[in-house]
Amino acid sequence: MSLTKLSNAQIAWRAAQDIEDGAYVNLGIGFPEMIAKFQPEGREVIYHTENGILGFGPEPAPGAEDWDLINAGKKAVTLNPGAAFFHHADSFAMVRGGHLDLAVLGAFQVAQNGDLANWRAGSKGVPAVGGAMDLVHGAKRVAVVTDHVTKDGKPKLVERCSFPLTGLGCVTRVYTSLAVVDIGEDRFILREKLPGMSFDELQAVTGAPLTVDRTLADLIVPDLD
C-alpha cells in the first residue's frame, strides 16, 4: 500500500500547536528541535536545553552564528530577552525537579503502555542515551514526534518495545506522519488521522490496536514544502 504522509516539518508544526502559552519546554536533539520554528504567533514558550540555557530563541541567520551560544545538539541559537545561563548540573536539577512542563523527543518505538525506546546500542546505533532518561521522568508531560513506520515499513507504535527502553510508561501523546495518538489505560487512543486514509489502513501499519473513544478528527496541516 502506498501511503501519503506528512513531512517532518508538518509533524513538527502540528506538535507546536498544542504547546500552551508560558510553557517550559525541552526539545530533543534532531527532529524535535524543528518544533520551535512553528511556535504560534503571540504565544510565549520558554525553551530549555540541557547544556545550560533557559529562554533561547531561533537559530541565527547564516553567517551570524555565535558558536559560544549553542543548544544540546551543538546548533547555534539566539537569546530571547530574559534568557539565563547556568551550570550543566543545575540544568539537570531543573529537569529532575519537575520544573519542565513538556519534553518532546523522537522515538524508535513507543509501546501502547507509554514505554519509550529512543536509543540503541551496537554497531548501527549511538551507544548513549544522553539526557533523555532524565527528561522522560522529570518533565510533567512527554510527547513524541516520529514517522509512523520505519524505513522498511515496520510499525513504530507497538504492543511492547523490543529496543532498549528510555523510560517506562512516560509518553502521553504521539504525533506521527499519519496520525495523532494519545496513550491512556495501556492503549493507543486515536485522536486525528489523515483524512485520505481509512481507519483500517492506519491500523494495518500500527503494531497494536487503535481505539476511538470520542469524535475522530481529521489531521489537517499546512503545506510547508
Secondary structure by P-SEA (a helix, b strand, c coil): cccccccaaaaaaaaaaacccccbbbbcccccccccccccccbbbbbbbccccccccccccccccccccccccccccccccbbbbbcaaaaaaaaaaccccccccccccccccbbbbcccccccccccccaaaaaaacccbbbbbcccccccccccccccccccccccccccccccccbbbbbcccbbbbccccccccaaaaaaaccbbbbbccccccccccccc
